């Protein structure tokens, strides 16, 4: 029974954490906590997949000319 309770608590924390990491256009223009970058898909992270303007970073981006966009849009969009 204790294992089931622990597993339930763990899964609840995991879901809460995953939900809290949404950002950008997909989450009402919310910024990431702890200065993490917001990817083109609306998730927070710190690698180039999240932070590169060339990859569509939405905020706290690194590289590629211009200011460090704490709320800037990187363009893109598509058809």
C-alpha positions as CSV (number, residue, x, y, z in Angstrom):
1,X,0.0,0.0,0.0
2,X,2.9,2.4,0.8
3,X,4.3,1.8,-2.7
4,X,1.0,2.7,-4.3
5,X,0.8,5.9,-2.3
6,X,4.3,6.8,-3.2
7,X,3.7,6.1,-6.8
8,X,0.5,8.2,-6.8
9,X,2.3,11.1,-5.2
10,X,5.2,10.9,-7.6
11,X,2.9,10.9,-10.6
12,X,1.0,13.9,-9.3
13,X,4.2,15.9,-8.8
14,X,5.4,14.9,-12.3
15,X,2.2,16.1,-13.9
16,X,2.2,19.4,-12.0
17,X,5.8,20.0,-13.0
18,X,5.2,19.2,-16.7
19,X,2.2,21.5,-16.8
20,X,4.1,24.4,-15.2
21,X,6.8,24.3,-17.9
22,X,4.6,25.7,-20.7
23,X,5.4,29.2,-22.1
24,X,5.2,31.6,-24.9
25,X,2.2,32.0,-27.3
26,X,1.0,28.5,-26.4
27,X,0.6,29.6,-22.7
28,X,-0.6,33.2,-22.8
29,X,2.9,34.6,-23.5
30,X,4.1,33.3,-20.1
31,X,7.9,33.3,-19.6
32,X,9.9,30.4,-18.2
33,X,11.1,30.4,-14.6
34,X,14.8,30.6,-13.7
35,X,15.7,32.4,-17.0
36,X,15.1,29.3,-19.1
37,X,14.4,29.7,-22.8
38,X,11.0,29.2,-24.4
39,X,11.1,26.9,-27.5
40,X,9.0,27.5,-30.6
41,X,6.7,24.7,-29.3
42,X,6.0,26.4,-25.9
43,X,8.3,24.4,-23.6
44,X,11.0,25.6,-21.2
45,X,14.6,24.4,-21.5
46,X,18.3,25.5,-21.6
47,X,19.7,23.7,-24.7
48,X,20.1,25.1,-28.2
49,X,16.8,23.4,-29.2
50,X,15.0,25.8,-26.8
51,X,17.4,28.9,-26.9
52,X,18.4,29.3,-30.5
53,X,16.6,32.0,-32.5
54,X,17.2,29.8,-35.5
55,X,15.1,27.1,-33.9
56,X,12.3,29.6,-33.2
57,X,13.0,30.5,-29.6
58,X,10.3,32.7,-28.2
59,X,11.9,34.3,-25.1
60,X,15.2,34.4,-23.1
61,X,16.9,33.4,-26.4
62,X,20.6,33.3,-27.0
63,X,22.6,34.0,-30.1
64,X,21.6,35.4,-33.5
65,X,21.7,39.2,-33.4
66,X,19.5,41.5,-31.4
67,X,18.7,41.8,-27.8
68,X,18.2,38.9,-25.4
69,X,14.4,38.8,-25.9
70,X,12.8,38.4,-22.5
71,X,9.5,38.6,-24.3
72,X,10.4,38.8,-27.9
73,X,9.0,36.8,-30.7
74,X,11.3,35.1,-33.1
75,X,9.0,35.2,-36.1
76,X,8.2,32.1,-38.0
77,X,4.6,30.9,-38.1
78,X,4.3,29.1,-41.3
79,X,1.5,29.0,-43.9
